[in-house]
Amino acid sequence: MIKVSSVTKSFGSLQVLKGVDLEIQQGEIVSIVGASGAGKTTLLQLIGTLDNPDSGNINFLDTNVNALSKKELARFRNKNIGFVFQFHHLLPEFTALENVCIPGYLSNTPKKEVEERAAELLEMLGLKDRINHKPSELSGGEQQRVSVARALINNPSVILADEPSGNLDSKNAEELHNLFFSLRDKFNQTFVIVTHNNILSNMSDRKLVMKDGVII
């Protein structure tokens, strides 16, 4: 589903990725681990089309994403990729429901359809009674579940998660990890997860270890 070939990336004189090769299959849960500075987040951002590699190719659903224009790339990203970050990036002035709806509105799906889907996802994630609460009224675990619902709103091909349980206590982290696996079982959802959490990385179908800009 995703094929990364000989990808390099530098920031100034610092070469962060030194020729990464990687394949991800549909329905896989793949974790990427390694010390800080190994290149994990940079690789995730390139797979997520948030940045471009200096050399090499990223093929995503048989599309060479490096060849897309900015506008095409934004459309492709919104349709095919869901993001879950360590810091939920929820907009504080909007309710849980409104936060989840935003990527759906951007995809030009009818408003009513987006809102019904968002309410459905929040209910599925155990947040039925919290849909009209703003982020400041939600616990850390609840906020992260809202961000998972937001990532799922457009039925993406893959969810990319960067330290998704890094800010959660062990109980909420465990619930989030279990949620990822239940979503995979229910929707054949694909996950690529950068994590320092050994429990999550060991649960994954594959654990890839990065060191000094390559997968070892």
TORKOL-4160 file (C-alpha; in steps of 0.2 Angstrom, whole numbers, padded with zeros to 4 digits, m for minus):
216
<pt num="1" X="0000" Y="0000" Z="0000"/>
<pt num="2" X="0015" Y="0012" Z="0004"/>
<pt num="3" X="0032" Y="0010" Z="m0003"/>
<pt num="4" X="0046" Y="0021" Z="0002"/>
<pt num="5" X="0062" Y="0019" Z="m0009"/>
<pt num="6" X="0079" Y="0026" Z="m0005"/>
<pt num="7" X="0072" Y="0041" Z="0003"/>
<pt num="8" X="0085" Y="0054" Z="0010"/>
<pt num="9" X="0081" Y="0070" Z="0019"/>
<pt num="10" X="0093" Y="0084" Z="0026"/>
<pt num="11" X="0090" Y="0099" Z="0036"/>
<pt num="12" X="0104" Y="0111" Z="0032"/>
<pt num="13" X="0120" Y="0101" Z="0034"/>
<pt num="14" X="0112" Y="0088" Z="0045"/>
<pt num="15" X="0107" Y="0072" Z="0035"/>
<pt num="16" X="0092" Y="0065" Z="0045"/>
<pt num="17" X="0087" Y="0051" Z="0033"/>
<pt num="18" X="0101" Y="0042" Z="0024"/>
<pt num="19" X="0092" Y="0030" Z="0011"/>
<pt num="20" X="0076" Y="0023" Z="0019"/>
<pt num="21" X="0067" Y="0008" Z="0011"/>
<pt num="22" X="0050" Y="0003" Z="0018"/>
<pt num="23" X="0034" Y="m0006" Z="0013"/>
<pt num="24" X="0018" Y="m0006" Z="0022"/>
<pt num="25" X="0003" Y="m0018" Z="0018"/>
<pt num="26" X="m0015" Y="m0014" Z="0020"/>
<pt num="27" X="m0022" Y="m0018" Z="0037"/>
<pt num="28" X="m0005" Y="m0019" Z="0046"/>
<pt num="29" X="0000" Y="m0010" Z="0062"/>
<pt num="30" X="0018" Y="m0006" Z="0061"/>
<pt num="31" X="0028" Y="0003" Z="0074"/>
<pt num="32" X="0044" Y="0013" Z="0072"/>
<pt num="33" X="0055" Y="0014" Z="0087"/>
<pt num="34" X="0073" Y="0021" Z="0090"/>
<pt num="35" X="0082" Y="0034" Z="0100"/>
<pt num="36" X="0077" Y="0053" Z="0099"/>
<pt num="37" X="0085" Y="0060" Z="0083"/>
<pt num="38" X="0085" Y="0043" Z="0073"/>
<pt num="39" X="0074" Y="0050" Z="0060"/>
<pt num="40" X="0057" Y="0042" Z="0065"/>
<pt num="41" X="0046" Y="0058" Z="0065"/>
<pt num="42" X="0054" Y="0065" Z="0049"/>
<pt num="43" X="0050" Y="0048" Z="0040"/>
<pt num="44" X="0032" Y="0049" Z="0047"/>
<pt num="45" X="0030" Y="0067" Z="0040"/>
<pt num="46" X="0037" Y="0062" Z="0023"/>
<pt num="47" X="0025" Y="0047" Z="0022"/>
<pt num="48" X="0011" Y="0059" Z="0027"/>
<pt num="49" X="0016" Y="0071" Z="0013"/>
<pt num="50" X="0019" Y="0085" Z="0026"/>
<pt num="51" X="0036" Y="0087" Z="0018"/>
<pt num="52" X="0046" Y="0081" Z="0003"/>
<pt num="53" X="0061" Y="0070" Z="0002"/>
<pt num="54" X="0077" Y="0076" Z="m0005"/>
<pt num="55" X="0079" Y="0061" Z="m0015"/>
<pt num="56" X="0070" Y="0044" Z="m0017"/>
<pt num="57" X="0052" Y="0040" Z="m0020"/>
<pt num="58" X="0036" Y="0038" Z="m0010"/>
<pt num="59" X="0022" Y="0028" Z="m0018"/>
<pt num="60" X="0006" Y="0028" Z="m0009"/>
<pt num="61" X="m0009" Y="0018" Z="m0017"/>
<pt num="62" X="0001" Y="0017" Z="m0033"/>
<pt num="63" X="0002" Y="0036" Z="m0033"/>
<pt num="64" X="0019" Y="0044" Z="m0034"/>
<pt num="65" X="0016" Y="0058" Z="m0021"/>
<pt num="66" X="0032" Y="0067" Z="m0025"/>
<pt num="67" X="0025" Y="0071" Z="m0042"/>
<pt num="68" X="0008" Y="0079" Z="m0036"/>
<pt num="69" X="0006" Y="0098" Z="m0035"/>
<pt num="70" X="0003" Y="0106" Z="m0019"/>
<pt num="71" X="m0016" Y="0107" Z="m0022"/>
<pt num="72" X="m0017" Y="0089" Z="m0027"/>
<pt num="73" X="m0006" Y="0084" Z="m0012"/>
<pt num="74" X="m0018" Y="0093" Z="0000"/>
<pt num="75" X="m0033" Y="0084" Z="m0008"/>
<pt num="76" X="m0024" Y="0067" Z="m0008"/>
<pt num="77" X="m0018" Y="0069" Z="0011"/>
<pt num="78" X="m0036" Y="0074" Z="0017"/>
<pt num="79" X="m0044" Y="0059" Z="0008"/>
<pt num="80" X="m0031" Y="0046" Z="0012"/>
<pt num="81" X="m0021" Y="0050" Z="0028"/>
<pt num="82" X="m0027" Y="0052" Z="0046"/>
<pt num="83" X="m0015" Y="0060" Z="0059"/>
<pt num="84" X="m0015" Y="0057" Z="0077"/>
<pt num="85" X="m0002" Y="0067" Z="0087"/>
<pt num="86" X="0005" Y="0067" Z="0105"/>
<pt num="87" X="m0002" Y="0084" Z="0108"/>
<pt num="88" X="m0020" Y="0082" Z="0101"/>
<pt num="89" X="m0020" Y="0098" Z="0091"/>
<pt num="90" X="m0039" Y="0100" Z="0095"/>
<pt num="91" X="m0045" Y="0118" Z="0092"/>
<pt num="92" X="m0050" Y="0125" Z="0110"/>
<pt num="93" X="m0065" Y="0135" Z="0104"/>
<pt num="94" X="m0074" Y="0121" Z="0096"/>
<pt num="95" X="m0083" Y="0106" Z="0103"/>
<pt num="96" X="m0078" Y="0088" Z="0101"/>
<pt num="97" X="m0090" Y="0086" Z="0087"/>
<pt num="98" X="m0084" Y="0101" Z="0078"/>
<pt num="99" X="m0066" Y="0096" Z="0080"/>
<pt num="100" X="m0070" Y="0079" Z="0072"/>
<pt num="101" X="m0080" Y="0087" Z="0058"/>
<pt num="102" X="m0066" Y="0099" Z="0051"/>
<pt num="103" X="m0057" Y="0087" Z="0039"/>
<pt num="104" X="m0074" Y="0081" Z="0033"/>
<pt num="105" X="m0079" Y="0099" Z="0029"/>
<pt num="106" X="m0063" Y="0101" Z="0020"/>
<pt num="107" X="m0067" Y="0086" Z="0009"/>
<pt num="108" X="m0083" Y="0094" Z="0003"/>
<pt num="109" X="m0094" Y="0080" Z="0009"/>
<pt num="110" X="m0111" Y="0087" Z="0013"/>
<pt num="111" X="m0112" Y="0095" Z="0031"/>
<pt num="112" X="m0126" Y="0084" Z="0037"/>
<pt num="113" X="m0117" Y="0068" Z="0032"/>
<pt num="114" X="m0101" Y="0074" Z="0040"/>
<pt num="115" X="m0109" Y="0078" Z="0057"/>
<pt num="116" X="m0119" Y="0061" Z="0057"/>
<pt num="117" X="m0102" Y="0052" Z="0054"/>
<pt num="118" X="m0093" Y="0062" Z="0067"/>
<pt num="119" X="m0107" Y="0058" Z="0080"/>
<pt num="120" X="m0106" Y="0040" Z="0075"/>
<pt num="121" X="m0087" Y="0039" Z="0078"/>
<pt num="122" X="m0088" Y="0048" Z="0094"/>
<pt num="123" X="m0101" Y="0036" Z="0100"/>
<pt num="124" X="m0091" Y="0021" Z="0095"/>
<pt num="125" X="m0076" Y="0028" Z="0104"/>
<pt num="126" X="m0086" Y="0030" Z="0120"/>
<pt num="127" X="m0089" Y="0049" Z="0119"/>
<pt num="128" X="m0108" Y="0050" Z="0116"/>
<pt num="129" X="m0111" Y="0061" Z="0131"/>
<pt num="130" X="m0096" Y="0072" Z="0127"/>
<pt num="131" X="m0099" Y="0077" Z="0109"/>
<pt num="132" X="m0104" Y="0095" Z="0114"/>
<pt num="133" X="m0089" Y="0097" Z="0127"/>
<pt num="134" X="m0074" Y="0108" Z="0122"/>
<pt num="135" X="m0057" Y="0101" Z="0124"/>
<pt num="136" X="m0054" Y="0110" Z="0141"/>
<pt num="137" X="m0068" Y="0100" Z="0148"/>
<pt num="138" X="m0061" Y="0083" Z="0142"/>
<pt num="139" X="m0048" Y="0072" Z="0150"/>
<pt num="140" X="m0032" Y="0068" Z="0141"/>
<pt num="141" X="m0038" Y="0051" Z="0136"/>
<pt num="142" X="m0055" Y="0058" Z="0130"/>
<pt num="143" X="m0045" Y="0072" Z="0120"/>
<pt num="144" X="m0035" Y="0059" Z="0112"/>
<pt num="145" X="m0050" Y="0048" Z="0107"/>
<pt num="146" X="m0058" Y="0064" Z="0099"/>
<pt num="147" X="m0042" Y="0066" Z="0089"/>
<pt num="148" X="m0043" Y="0048" Z="0084"/>
<pt num="149" X="m0061" Y="0051" Z="0078"/>
<pt num="150" X="m0055" Y="0066" Z="0068"/>
<pt num="151" X="m0042" Y="0055" Z="0060"/>
<pt num="152" X="m0055" Y="0043" Z="0055"/>
<pt num="153" X="m0068" Y="0055" Z="0048"/>
<pt num="154" X="m0064" Y="0053" Z="0030"/>
<pt num="155" X="m0061" Y="0034" Z="0030"/>
<pt num="156" X="m0042" Y="0036" Z="0027"/>
<pt num="157" X="m0032" Y="0022" Z="0020"/>
<pt num="158" X="m0019" Y="0024" Z="0034"/>
<pt num="159" X="m0018" Y="0032" Z="0051"/>
<pt num="160" X="m0001" Y="0040" Z="0055"/>
<pt num="161" X="0002" Y="0042" Z="0074"/>
<pt num="162" X="0017" Y="0051" Z="0082"/>
<pt num="163" X="0019" Y="0046" Z="0100"/>
<pt num="164" X="0000" Y="0045" Z="0102"/>
<pt num="165" X="0001" Y="0039" Z="0120"/>
<pt num="166" X="0016" Y="0049" Z="0125"/>
<pt num="167" X="0005" Y="0061" Z="0135"/>
<pt num="168" X="m0007" Y="0048" Z="0143"/>
<pt num="169" X="m0006" Y="0039" Z="0159"/>
<pt num="170" X="m0004" Y="0020" Z="0158"/>
<pt num="171" X="m0022" Y="0016" Z="0159"/>
<pt num="172" X="m0027" Y="0028" Z="0145"/>
<pt num="173" X="m0012" Y="0023" Z="0135"/>
<pt num="174" X="m0018" Y="0004" Z="0136"/>
<pt num="175" X="m0035" Y="0009" Z="0131"/>
<pt num="176" X="m0029" Y="0019" Z="0116"/>
<pt num="177" X="m0018" Y="0005" Z="0111"/>
<pt num="178" X="m0032" Y="m0008" Z="0112"/>
<pt num="179" X="m0043" Y="0005" Z="0102"/>
<pt num="180" X="m0030" Y="0004" Z="0087"/>
<pt num="181" X="m0031" Y="m0015" Z="0086"/>
<pt num="182" X="m0050" Y="m0015" Z="0087"/>
<pt num="183" X="m0051" Y="m0002" Z="0073"/>
<pt num="184" X="m0039" Y="m0013" Z="0063"/>
<pt num="185" X="m0050" Y="m0028" Z="0066"/>
<pt num="186" X="m0066" Y="m0019" Z="0062"/>
<pt num="187" X="m0061" Y="m0008" Z="0047"/>
<pt num="188" X="m0045" Y="m0017" Z="0041"/>
<pt num="189" X="m0037" Y="0000" Z="0046"/>
<pt num="190" X="m0018" Y="0002" Z="0043"/>
<pt num="191" X="m0008" Y="0011" Z="0056"/>
<pt num="192" X="0010" Y="0017" Z="0056"/>
<pt num="193" X="0015" Y="0022" Z="0073"/>
<pt num="194" X="0031" Y="0031" Z="0080"/>
<pt num="195" X="0032" Y="0027" Z="0098"/>
<pt num="196" X="0044" Y="0025" Z="0113"/>
<pt num="197" X="0031" Y="0014" Z="0122"/>
<pt num="198" X="0038" Y="m0003" Z="0122"/>
<pt num="199" X="0021" Y="m0011" Z="0126"/>
<pt num="200" X="0013" Y="m0004" Z="0110"/>
<pt num="201" X="0028" Y="m0007" Z="0099"/>
<pt num="202" X="0028" Y="m0026" Z="0105"/>
<pt num="203" X="0010" Y="m0027" Z="0101"/>
<pt num="204" X="0012" Y="m0022" Z="0083"/>
<pt num="205" X="0012" Y="m0033" Z="0068"/>
<pt num="206" X="0030" Y="m0027" Z="0064"/>
<pt num="207" X="0042" Y="m0017" Z="0074"/>
<pt num="208" X="0055" Y="m0007" Z="0064"/>
<pt num="209" X="0070" Y="0000" Z="0073"/>
<pt num="210" X="0078" Y="0016" Z="0066"/>
<pt num="211" X="0096" Y="0021" Z="0070"/>
<pt num="212" X="0106" Y="0036" Z="0062"/>
<pt num="213" X="0093" Y="0039" Z="0048"/>
<pt num="214" X="0091" Y="0021" Z="0042"/>
<pt num="215" X="0080" Y="0006" Z="0047"/>
<pt num="216" X="0091" Y="m0007" Z="0055"/>
